[in-house]
């Protein structure tokens, strides 16, 4: 899991630094990974979810092509 680091710049508002940190965490996918690993998922459930997400991605690509 990558670490998100933000250095507070000289004379920078702390709220702005926190906002930059949140954006960095979101972009790196840390929160998504934490939420995914919060509960145990049986291997069969994981496979089912993986197939479902792949189907969703294929449908999304098809919609884009048809426009």
N, CA, C and O atoms as a Maestro MAE file, in Angstrom:
{
 s_m_m2io_version
 :::
 2.0.0
}

f_m_ct {
 s_m_title
 :::
 protein
 m_atom[268] {
  # First column is atom index #
  i_m_mmod_type
  r_m_x_coord
  r_m_y_coord
  r_m_z_coord
  i_m_residue_number
  s_m_chain_name
  s_m_pdb_residue_name
  s_m_pdb_atom_name
  i_m_atomic_number
  :::
  1 25 0.848 -1.176 0.000 1 A "UNK " " N  " 7
  2 3 0.000 0.000 0.000 1 A "UNK " " CA " 6
  3 2 0.894 1.240 0.000 1 A "UNK " " C  " 6
  4 15 1.725 1.397 0.895 1 A "UNK " " O  " 8
  5 25 0.738 2.119 -0.984 2 A "UNK " " N  " 7
  6 3 1.583 3.304 -1.056 2 A "UNK " " CA " 6
  7 2 1.254 4.304 0.045 2 A "UNK " " C  " 6
  8 15 0.118 4.395 0.511 2 A "UNK " " O  " 8
  9 25 2.262 5.038 0.441 3 A "UNK " " N  " 7
  10 3 2.061 6.071 1.458 3 A "UNK " " CA " 6
  11 2 1.793 7.405 0.785 3 A "UNK " " C  " 6
  12 15 2.455 7.762 -0.189 3 A "UNK " " O  " 8
  13 25 0.839 8.126 1.299 4 A "UNK " " N  " 7
  14 3 0.534 9.463 0.792 4 A "UNK " " CA " 6
  15 2 1.155 10.467 1.744 4 A "UNK " " C  " 6
  16 15 0.847 10.481 2.935 4 A "UNK " " O  " 8
  17 25 2.025 11.300 1.215 5 A "UNK " " N  " 7
  18 3 2.677 12.315 2.038 5 A "UNK " " CA " 6
  19 2 2.446 13.683 1.435 5 A "UNK " " C  " 6
  20 15 2.442 13.860 0.217 5 A "UNK " " O  " 8
  21 25 2.255 14.643 2.320 6 A "UNK " " N  " 7
  22 3 2.087 16.020 1.898 6 A "UNK " " CA " 6
  23 2 2.898 16.885 2.847 6 A "UNK " " C  " 6
  24 15 2.759 16.792 4.067 6 A "UNK " " O  " 8
  25 25 3.730 17.711 2.284 7 A "UNK " " N  " 7
  26 3 4.502 18.650 3.108 7 A "UNK " " CA " 6
  27 2 3.775 19.977 3.141 7 A "UNK " " C  " 6
  28 15 3.359 20.503 2.109 7 A "UNK " " O  " 8
  29 25 3.629 20.502 4.330 8 A "UNK " " N  " 7
  30 3 2.949 21.785 4.487 8 A "UNK " " CA " 6
  31 2 3.927 22.873 4.051 8 A "UNK " " C  " 6
  32 15 5.035 22.992 4.574 8 A "UNK " " O  " 8
  33 25 3.484 23.650 3.088 9 A "UNK " " N  " 7
  34 3 4.330 24.714 2.553 9 A "UNK " " CA " 6
  35 2 4.377 25.900 3.512 9 A "UNK " " C  " 6
  36 15 3.518 26.061 4.379 9 A "UNK " " O  " 8
  37 25 5.393 26.710 3.330 10 A "UNK " " N  " 7
  38 3 5.552 27.887 4.174 10 A "UNK " " CA " 6
  39 2 4.352 28.814 3.972 10 A "UNK " " C  " 6
  40 15 3.957 29.084 2.838 10 A "UNK " " O  " 8
  41 25 3.781 29.294 5.061 11 A "UNK " " N  " 7
  42 3 2.616 30.195 5.054 11 A "UNK " " CA " 6
  43 2 1.384 29.574 4.407 11 A "UNK " " C  " 6
  44 15 0.528 30.294 3.893 11 A "UNK " " O  " 8
  45 25 1.284 28.260 4.425 12 A "UNK " " N  " 7
  46 3 0.119 27.595 3.832 12 A "UNK " " CA " 6
  47 2 -0.941 27.339 4.902 12 A "UNK " " C  " 6
  48 15 -0.623 26.969 6.032 12 A "UNK " " O  " 8
  49 25 -2.172 27.537 4.536 13 A "UNK " " N  " 7
  50 3 -3.289 27.273 5.431 13 A "UNK " " CA " 6
  51 2 -3.361 25.761 5.704 13 A "UNK " " C  " 6
  52 15 -3.346 24.974 4.758 13 A "UNK " " O  " 8
  53 25 -3.439 25.342 6.966 14 A "UNK " " N  " 7
  54 3 -3.503 23.904 7.281 14 A "UNK " " CA " 6
  55 2 -4.688 23.200 6.615 14 A "UNK " " C  " 6
  56 15 -4.582 22.035 6.232 14 A "UNK " " O  " 8
  57 25 -5.807 23.899 6.479 15 A "UNK " " N  " 7
  58 3 -6.964 23.283 5.829 15 A "UNK " " CA " 6
  59 2 -6.668 22.959 4.371 15 A "UNK " " C  " 6
  60 15 -7.135 21.946 3.850 15 A "UNK " " O  " 8
  61 25 -5.905 23.803 3.724 16 A "UNK " " N  " 7
  62 3 -5.535 23.566 2.330 16 A "UNK " " CA " 6
  63 2 -4.608 22.351 2.222 16 A "UNK " " C  " 6
  64 15 -4.731 21.553 1.293 16 A "UNK " " O  " 8
  65 25 -3.687 22.216 3.173 17 A "UNK " " N  " 7
  66 3 -2.779 21.068 3.187 17 A "UNK " " CA " 6
  67 2 -3.570 19.779 3.411 17 A "UNK " " C  " 6
  68 15 -3.275 18.756 2.793 17 A "UNK " " O  " 8
  69 25 -4.562 19.823 4.285 18 A "UNK " " N  " 7
  70 3 -5.409 18.655 4.538 18 A "UNK " " CA " 6
  71 2 -6.173 18.279 3.274 18 A "UNK " " C  " 6
  72 15 -6.332 17.099 2.961 18 A "UNK " " O  " 8
  73 25 -6.644 19.292 2.552 19 A "UNK " " N  " 7
  74 3 -7.380 19.057 1.311 19 A "UNK " " CA " 6
  75 2 -6.472 18.379 0.271 19 A "UNK " " C  " 6
  76 15 -6.893 17.454 -0.424 19 A "UNK " " O  " 8
  77 25 -5.219 18.855 0.177 20 A "UNK " " N  " 7
  78 3 -4.264 18.238 -0.748 20 A "UNK " " CA " 6
  79 2 -4.001 16.791 -0.354 20 A "UNK " " C  " 6
  80 15 -3.907 15.911 -1.209 20 A "UNK " " O  " 8
  81 25 -3.884 16.553 0.954 21 A "UNK " " N  " 7
  82 3 -3.643 15.196 1.451 21 A "UNK " " CA " 6
  83 2 -4.814 14.276 1.088 21 A "UNK " " C  " 6
  84 15 -4.607 13.154 0.625 21 A "UNK " " O  " 8
  85 25 -6.030 14.749 1.299 22 A "UNK " " N  " 7
  86 3 -7.216 13.945 0.984 22 A "UNK " " CA " 6
  87 2 -7.261 13.595 -0.495 22 A "UNK " " C  " 6
  88 15 -7.594 12.467 -0.859 22 A "UNK " " O  " 8
  89 25 -6.926 14.560 -1.350 23 A "UNK " " N  " 7
  90 3 -6.910 14.300 -2.799 23 A "UNK " " CA " 6
  91 2 -5.872 13.246 -3.148 23 A "UNK " " C  " 6
  92 15 -6.111 12.377 -3.987 23 A "UNK " " O  " 8
  93 25 -4.715 13.330 -2.495 24 A "UNK " " N  " 7
  94 3 -3.632 12.379 -2.755 24 A "UNK " " CA " 6
  95 2 -4.031 10.968 -2.309 24 A "UNK " " C  " 6
  96 15 -3.759 9.988 -3.003 24 A "UNK " " O  " 8
  97 25 -4.672 10.879 -1.151 25 A "UNK " " N  " 7
  98 3 -5.132 9.586 -0.639 25 A "UNK " " CA " 6
  99 2 -6.171 8.991 -1.589 25 A "UNK " " C  " 6
  100 15 -6.135 7.798 -1.889 25 A "UNK " " O  " 8
  101 25 -7.089 9.824 -2.057 26 A "UNK " " N  " 7
  102 3 -8.134 9.366 -2.974 26 A "UNK " " CA " 6
  103 2 -7.517 8.874 -4.283 26 A "UNK " " C  " 6
  104 15 -7.912 7.831 -4.805 26 A "UNK " " O  " 8
  105 25 -6.555 9.620 -4.807 27 A "UNK " " N  " 7
  106 3 -5.926 9.266 -6.081 27 A "UNK " " CA " 6
  107 2 -5.128 7.972 -5.974 27 A "UNK " " C  " 6
  108 15 -5.069 7.203 -6.934 27 A "UNK " " O  " 8
  109 25 -4.514 7.722 -4.821 28 A "UNK " " N  " 7
  110 3 -3.696 6.519 -4.666 28 A "UNK " " CA " 6
  111 2 -4.543 5.280 -4.384 28 A "UNK " " C  " 6
  112 15 -4.044 4.158 -4.468 28 A "UNK " " O  " 8
  113 25 -5.822 5.474 -4.049 29 A "UNK " " N  " 7
  114 3 -6.704 4.326 -3.839 29 A "UNK " " CA " 6
  115 2 -6.596 3.692 -2.463 29 A "UNK " " C  " 6
  116 15 -7.054 2.565 -2.274 29 A "UNK " " O  " 8
  117 25 -6.014 4.371 -1.516 30 A "UNK " " N  " 7
  118 3 -5.819 3.815 -0.175 30 A "UNK " " CA " 6
  119 2 -7.160 3.548 0.500 30 A "UNK " " C  " 6
  120 15 -7.366 2.467 1.052 30 A "UNK " " O  " 8
  121 25 -8.072 4.513 0.464 31 A "UNK " " N  " 7
  122 3 -9.363 4.345 1.138 31 A "UNK " " CA " 6
  123 2 -10.181 3.225 0.482 31 A "UNK " " C  " 6
  124 15 -10.852 2.453 1.166 31 A "UNK " " O  " 8
  125 25 -10.117 3.150 -0.836 32 A "UNK " " N  " 7
  126 3 -10.848 2.101 -1.550 32 A "UNK " " CA " 6
  127 2 -10.358 0.722 -1.100 32 A "UNK " " C  " 6
  128 15 -11.149 -0.196 -0.886 32 A "UNK " " O  " 8
  129 25 -9.025 0.600 -0.962 33 A "UNK " " N  " 7
  130 3 -8.420 -0.662 -0.533 33 A "UNK " " CA " 6
  131 2 -8.825 -1.004 0.905 33 A "UNK " " C  " 6
  132 15 -9.124 -2.159 1.210 33 A "UNK " " O  " 8
  133 25 -8.835 -0.011 1.776 34 A "UNK " " N  " 7
  134 3 -9.212 -0.236 3.172 34 A "UNK " " CA " 6
  135 2 -10.659 -0.710 3.264 34 A "UNK " " C  " 6
  136 15 -10.965 -1.656 3.990 34 A "UNK " " O  " 8
  137 25 -11.554 -0.039 2.516 35 A "UNK " " N  " 7
  138 3 -12.963 -0.432 2.539 35 A "UNK " " CA " 6
  139 2 -13.151 -1.840 1.986 35 A "UNK " " C  " 6
  140 15 -13.987 -2.602 2.472 35 A "UNK " " O  " 8
  141 25 -12.372 -2.175 0.973 36 A "UNK " " N  " 7
  142 3 -12.493 -3.502 0.359 36 A "UNK " " CA " 6
  143 2 -12.034 -4.599 1.325 36 A "UNK " " C  " 6
  144 15 -12.602 -5.691 1.359 36 A "UNK " " O  " 8
  145 25 -11.009 -4.294 2.099 37 A "UNK " " N  " 7
  146 3 -10.444 -5.294 3.008 37 A "UNK " " CA " 6
  147 2 -11.078 -5.282 4.397 37 A "UNK " " C  " 6
  148 15 -10.656 -6.031 5.278 37 A "UNK " " O  " 8
  149 25 -12.077 -4.446 4.594 38 A "UNK " " N  " 7
  150 3 -12.699 -4.322 5.903 38 A "UNK " " CA " 6
  151 2 -13.319 -5.650 6.357 38 A "UNK " " C  " 6
  152 15 -13.223 -6.014 7.529 38 A "UNK " " O  " 8
  153 25 -13.950 -6.365 5.430 39 A "UNK " " N  " 7
  154 3 -14.597 -7.627 5.749 39 A "UNK " " CA " 6
  155 2 -14.018 -8.738 4.893 39 A "UNK " " C  " 6
  156 15 -13.589 -8.506 3.762 39 A "UNK " " O  " 8
  157 25 -14.007 -9.946 5.440 40 A "UNK " " N  " 7
  158 3 -13.513 -11.093 4.695 40 A "UNK " " CA " 6
  159 2 -14.502 -11.445 3.588 40 A "UNK " " C  " 6
  160 15 -15.716 -11.446 3.796 40 A "UNK " " O  " 8
  161 25 -13.969 -11.739 2.426 41 A "UNK " " N  " 7
  162 3 -14.813 -12.151 1.315 41 A "UNK " " CA " 6
  163 2 -14.348 -13.536 0.874 41 A "UNK " " C  " 6
  164 15 -13.170 -13.754 0.589 41 A "UNK " " O  " 8
  165 25 -15.303 -14.467 0.825 42 A "UNK " " N  " 7
  166 3 -14.960 -15.817 0.403 42 A "UNK " " CA " 6
  167 2 -14.430 -15.765 -1.034 42 A "UNK " " C  " 6
  168 15 -14.839 -14.907 -1.816 42 A "UNK " " O  " 8
  169 25 -13.521 -16.682 -1.381 43 A "UNK " " N  " 7
  170 3 -12.976 -16.684 -2.736 43 A "UNK " " CA " 6
  171 2 -14.053 -16.779 -3.819 43 A "UNK " " C  " 6
  172 15 -13.923 -16.166 -4.879 43 A "UNK " " O  " 8
  173 25 -15.111 -17.543 -3.557 44 A "UNK " " N  " 7
  174 3 -16.180 -17.669 -4.553 44 A "UNK " " CA " 6
  175 2 -16.897 -16.326 -4.738 44 A "UNK " " C  " 6
  176 15 -17.273 -15.965 -5.853 44 A "UNK " " O  " 8
  177 25 -17.083 -15.591 -3.636 45 A "UNK " " N  " 7
  178 3 -17.716 -14.272 -3.717 45 A "UNK " " CA " 6
  179 2 -16.813 -13.296 -4.462 45 A "UNK " " C  " 6
  180 15 -17.293 -12.462 -5.230 45 A "UNK " " O  " 8
  181 25 -15.513 -13.402 -4.236 46 A "UNK " " N  " 7
  182 3 -14.561 -12.512 -4.899 46 A "UNK " " CA " 6
  183 2 -14.585 -12.746 -6.408 46 A "UNK " " C  " 6
  184 15 -14.553 -11.794 -7.187 46 A "UNK " " O  " 8
  185 25 -14.640 -14.005 -6.816 47 A "UNK " " N  " 7
  186 3 -14.699 -14.327 -8.246 47 A "UNK " " CA " 6
  187 2 -15.974 -13.782 -8.864 47 A "UNK " " C  " 6
  188 15 -15.957 -13.228 -9.964 47 A "UNK " " O  " 8
  189 25 -17.078 -13.943 -8.151 48 A "UNK " " N  " 7
  190 3 -18.364 -13.469 -8.643 48 A "UNK " " CA " 6
  191 2 -18.340 -11.949 -8.820 48 A "UNK " " C  " 6
  192 15 -18.811 -11.425 -9.830 48 A "UNK " " O  " 8
  193 25 -17.788 -11.250 -7.829 49 A "UNK " " N  " 7
  194 3 -17.693 -9.793 -7.895 49 A "UNK " " CA " 6
  195 2 -16.782 -9.358 -9.042 49 A "UNK " " C  " 6
  196 15 -17.068 -8.389 -9.744 49 A "UNK " " O  " 8
  197 25 -15.685 -10.090 -9.218 50 A "UNK " " N  " 7
  198 3 -14.743 -9.762 -10.282 50 A "UNK " " CA " 6
  199 2 -15.409 -9.896 -11.648 50 A "UNK " " C  " 6
  200 15 -15.210 -9.051 -12.521 50 A "UNK " " O  " 8
  201 25 -16.198 -10.954 -11.836 51 A "UNK " " N  " 7
  202 3 -16.920 -11.146 -13.099 51 A "UNK " " CA " 6
  203 2 -17.943 -10.035 -13.312 51 A "UNK " " C  " 6
  204 15 -18.096 -9.517 -14.418 51 A "UNK " " O  " 8
  205 25 -18.643 -9.676 -12.229 52 A "UNK " " N  " 7
  206 3 -19.665 -8.634 -12.306 52 A "UNK " " CA " 6
  207 2 -19.049 -7.292 -12.704 52 A "UNK " " C  " 6
  208 15 -19.599 -6.580 -13.543 52 A "UNK " " O  " 8
  209 25 -17.908 -6.948 -12.102 53 A "UNK " " N  " 7
  210 3 -17.254 -5.688 -12.405 53 A "UNK " " CA " 6
  211 2 -16.703 -5.683 -13.835 53 A "UNK " " C  " 6
  212 15 -16.741 -4.651 -14.505 53 A "UNK " " O  " 8
  213 25 -16.195 -6.819 -14.305 54 A "UNK " " N  " 7
  214 3 -15.695 -6.916 -15.677 54 A "UNK " " CA " 6
  215 2 -16.839 -6.696 -16.660 54 A "UNK " " C  " 6
  216 15 -16.674 -5.998 -17.660 54 A "UNK " " O  " 8
  217 25 -18.002 -7.292 -16.377 55 A "UNK " " N  " 7
  218 3 -19.175 -7.117 -17.232 55 A "UNK " " CA " 6
  219 2 -19.597 -5.648 -17.257 55 A "UNK " " C  " 6
  220 15 -19.962 -5.119 -18.307 55 A "UNK " " O  " 8
  221 25 -19.545 -5.001 -16.107 56 A "UNK " " N  " 7
  222 3 -19.909 -3.591 -16.009 56 A "UNK " " CA " 6
  223 2 -18.961 -2.737 -16.848 56 A "UNK " " C  " 6
  224 15 -19.397 -1.822 -17.546 56 A "UNK " " O  " 8
  225 25 -17.656 -3.039 -16.777 57 A "UNK " " N  " 7
  226 3 -16.677 -2.302 -17.576 57 A "UNK " " CA " 6
  227 2 -16.918 -2.497 -19.069 57 A "UNK " " C  " 6
  228 15 -16.826 -1.548 -19.848 57 A "UNK " " O  " 8
  229 25 -17.232 -3.751 -19.469 58 A "UNK " " N  " 7
  230 3 -17.497 -4.025 -20.893 58 A "UNK " " CA " 6
  231 2 -18.713 -3.246 -21.380 58 A "UNK " " C  " 6
  232 15 -18.690 -2.685 -22.475 58 A "UNK " " O  " 8
  233 25 -19.777 -3.204 -20.573 59 A "UNK " " N  " 7
  234 3 -20.976 -2.461 -20.958 59 A "UNK " " CA " 6
  235 2 -20.671 -0.967 -21.094 59 A "UNK " " C  " 6
  236 15 -21.170 -0.303 -22.003 59 A "UNK " " O  " 8
  237 25 -19.854 -0.453 -20.188 60 A "UNK " " N  " 7
  238 3 -19.496 0.959 -20.221 60 A "UNK " " CA " 6
  239 2 -18.711 1.280 -21.500 60 A "UNK " " C  " 6
  240 15 -18.949 2.306 -22.137 60 A "UNK " " O  " 8
  241 25 -17.782 0.405 -21.867 61 A "UNK " " N  " 7
  242 3 -17.000 0.600 -23.093 61 A "UNK " " CA " 6
  243 2 -17.906 0.538 -24.317 61 A "UNK " " C  " 6
  244 15 -17.739 1.320 -25.253 61 A "UNK " " O  " 8
  245 25 -18.860 -0.384 -24.314 62 A "UNK " " N  " 7
  246 3 -19.806 -0.496 -25.431 62 A "UNK " " CA " 6
  247 2 -20.635 0.775 -25.585 62 A "UNK " " C  " 6
  248 15 -20.859 1.245 -26.701 62 A "UNK " " O  " 8
  249 25 -21.085 1.327 -24.469 63 A "UNK " " N  " 7
  250 3 -21.863 2.561 -24.520 63 A "UNK " " CA " 6
  251 2 -21.049 3.686 -25.131 63 A "UNK " " C  " 6
  252 15 -21.564 4.479 -25.920 63 A "UNK " " O  " 8
  253 25 -19.780 3.754 -24.767 64 A "UNK " " N  " 7
  254 3 -18.911 4.802 -25.300 64 A "UNK " " CA " 6
  255 2 -18.707 4.627 -26.804 64 A "UNK " " C  " 6
  256 15 -18.680 5.609 -27.547 64 A "UNK " " O  " 8
  257 25 -18.564 3.392 -27.249 65 A "UNK " " N  " 7
  258 3 -18.344 3.122 -28.675 65 A "UNK " " CA " 6
  259 2 -19.579 3.465 -29.498 65 A "UNK " " C  " 6
  260 15 -19.454 3.949 -30.622 65 A "UNK " " O  " 8
  261 25 -20.763 3.223 -28.956 66 A "UNK " " N  " 7
  262 3 -21.986 3.423 -29.709 66 A "UNK " " CA " 6
  263 2 -22.339 4.900 -29.898 66 A "UNK " " C  " 6
  264 15 -23.169 5.223 -30.748 66 A "UNK " " O  " 8
  265 25 -21.734 5.792 -29.131 67 A "UNK " " N  " 7
  266 3 -22.043 7.230 -29.245 67 A "UNK " " CA " 6
  267 2 -21.350 7.870 -30.407 67 A "UNK " " C  " 6
  268 15 -21.508 9.069 -30.636 67 A "UNK " " O  " 8
  :::
 }
 m_bond[267] {
  # First column is bond index #
  i_m_from
  i_m_to
  i_m_order
  :::
  1 1 2 1
  2 2 3 1
  3 3 4 2
  4 3 5 1
  5 5 6 1
  6 6 7 1
  7 7 8 2
  8 7 9 1
  9 9 10 1
  10 10 11 1
  11 11 12 2
  12 11 13 1
  13 13 14 1
  14 14 15 1
  15 15 16 2
  16 15 17 1
  17 17 18 1
  18 18 19 1
  19 19 20 2
  20 19 21 1
  21 21 22 1
  22 22 23 1
  23 23 24 2
  24 23 25 1
  25 25 26 1
  26 26 27 1
  27 27 28 2
  28 27 29 1
  29 29 30 1
  30 30 31 1
  31 31 32 2
  32 31 33 1
  33 33 34 1
  34 34 35 1
  35 35 36 2
  36 35 37 1
  37 37 38 1
  38 38 39 1
  39 39 40 2
  40 39 41 1
  41 41 42 1
  42 42 43 1
  43 43 44 2
  44 43 45 1
  45 45 46 1
  46 46 47 1
  47 47 48 2
  48 47 49 1
  49 49 50 1
  50 50 51 1
  51 51 52 2
  52 51 53 1
  53 53 54 1
  54 54 55 1
  55 55 56 2
  56 55 57 1
  57 57 58 1
  58 58 59 1
  59 59 60 2
  60 59 61 1
  61 61 62 1
  62 62 63 1
  63 63 64 2
  64 63 65 1
  65 65 66 1
  66 66 67 1
  67 67 68 2
  68 67 69 1
  69 69 70 1
  70 70 71 1
  71 71 72 2
  72 71 73 1
  73 73 74 1
  74 74 75 1
  75 75 76 2
  76 75 77 1
  77 77 78 1
  78 78 79 1
  79 79 80 2
  80 79 81 1
  81 81 82 1
  82 82 83 1
  83 83 84 2
  84 83 85 1
  85 85 86 1
  86 86 87 1
  87 87 88 2
  88 87 89 1
  89 89 90 1
  90 90 91 1
  91 91 92 2
  92 91 93 1
  93 93 94 1
  94 94 95 1
  95 95 96 2
  96 95 97 1
  97 97 98 1
  98 98 99 1
  99 99 100 2
  100 99 101 1
  101 101 102 1
  102 102 103 1
  103 103 104 2
  104 103 105 1
  105 105 106 1
  106 106 107 1
  107 107 108 2
  108 107 109 1
  109 109 110 1
  110 110 111 1
  111 111 112 2
  112 111 113 1
  113 113 114 1
  114 114 115 1
  115 115 116 2
  116 115 117 1
  117 117 118 1
  118 118 119 1
  119 119 120 2
  120 119 121 1
  121 121 122 1
  122 122 123 1
  123 123 124 2
  124 123 125 1
  125 125 126 1
  126 126 127 1
  127 127 128 2
  128 127 129 1
  129 129 130 1
  130 130 131 1
  131 131 132 2
  132 131 133 1
  133 133 134 1
  134 134 135 1
  135 135 136 2
  136 135 137 1
  137 137 138 1
  138 138 139 1
  139 139 140 2
  140 139 141 1
  141 141 142 1
  142 142 143 1
  143 143 144 2
  144 143 145 1
  145 145 146 1
  146 146 147 1
  147 147 148 2
  148 147 149 1
  149 149 150 1
  150 150 151 1
  151 151 152 2
  152 151 153 1
  153 153 154 1
  154 154 155 1
  155 155 156 2
  156 155 157 1
  157 157 158 1
  158 158 159 1
  159 159 160 2
  160 159 161 1
  161 161 162 1
  162 162 163 1
  163 163 164 2
  164 163 165 1
  165 165 166 1
  166 166 167 1
  167 167 168 2
  168 167 169 1
  169 169 170 1
  170 170 171 1
  171 171 172 2
  172 171 173 1
  173 173 174 1
  174 174 175 1
  175 175 176 2
  176 175 177 1
  177 177 178 1
  178 178 179 1
  179 179 180 2
  180 179 181 1
  181 181 182 1
  182 182 183 1
  183 183 184 2
  184 183 185 1
  185 185 186 1
  186 186 187 1
  187 187 188 2
  188 187 189 1
  189 189 190 1
  190 190 191 1
  191 191 192 2
  192 191 193 1
  193 193 194 1
  194 194 195 1
  195 195 196 2
  196 195 197 1
  197 197 198 1
  198 198 199 1
  199 199 200 2
  200 199 201 1
  201 201 202 1
  202 202 203 1
  203 203 204 2
  204 203 205 1
  205 205 206 1
  206 206 207 1
  207 207 208 2
  208 207 209 1
  209 209 210 1
  210 210 211 1
  211 211 212 2
  212 211 213 1
  213 213 214 1
  214 214 215 1
  215 215 216 2
  216 215 217 1
  217 217 218 1
  218 218 219 1
  219 219 220 2
  220 219 221 1
  221 221 222 1
  222 222 223 1
  223 223 224 2
  224 223 225 1
  225 225 226 1
  226 226 227 1
  227 227 228 2
  228 227 229 1
  229 229 230 1
  230 230 231 1
  231 231 232 2
  232 231 233 1
  233 233 234 1
  234 234 235 1
  235 235 236 2
  236 235 237 1
  237 237 238 1
  238 238 239 1
  239 239 240 2
  240 239 241 1
  241 241 242 1
  242 242 243 1
  243 243 244 2
  244 243 245 1
  245 245 246 1
  246 246 247 1
  247 247 248 2
  248 247 249 1
  249 249 250 1
  250 250 251 1
  251 251 252 2
  252 251 253 1
  253 253 254 1
  254 254 255 1
  255 255 256 2
  256 255 257 1
  257 257 258 1
  258 258 259 1
  259 259 260 2
  260 259 261 1
  261 261 262 1
  262 262 263 1
  263 263 264 2
  264 263 265 1
  265 265 266 1
  266 266 267 1
  267 267 268 2
  :::
 }
}
